[in-house]
Amino acid sequence: MTLTLEQAREALPQGYEVSDKELEDVLAFFYFIGEKAYEQARKEARDE
């Protein structure tokens, strides 16, 4: 699933403001965590 900056901004609580850079950093962090979780799950599936 890909989330655009506009979609991410709409998902923020009302009145909560962040810059595009801050929002990009948060999205990149969660993308990275998701990739690592996916890799770990694949590794565990191979090991079984």
Sequence and secondary structure as in RCSB ss.txt:
>XXXX:A:sequence
MTLTLEQAREALPQGYEVSDKELEDVLAFFYFIGEKAYEQARKEARDE
>XXXX:A:secstr
    HHHHHHHS TT    HHHHHHHHHHHHHHHHHHHHHHHHHHHH 
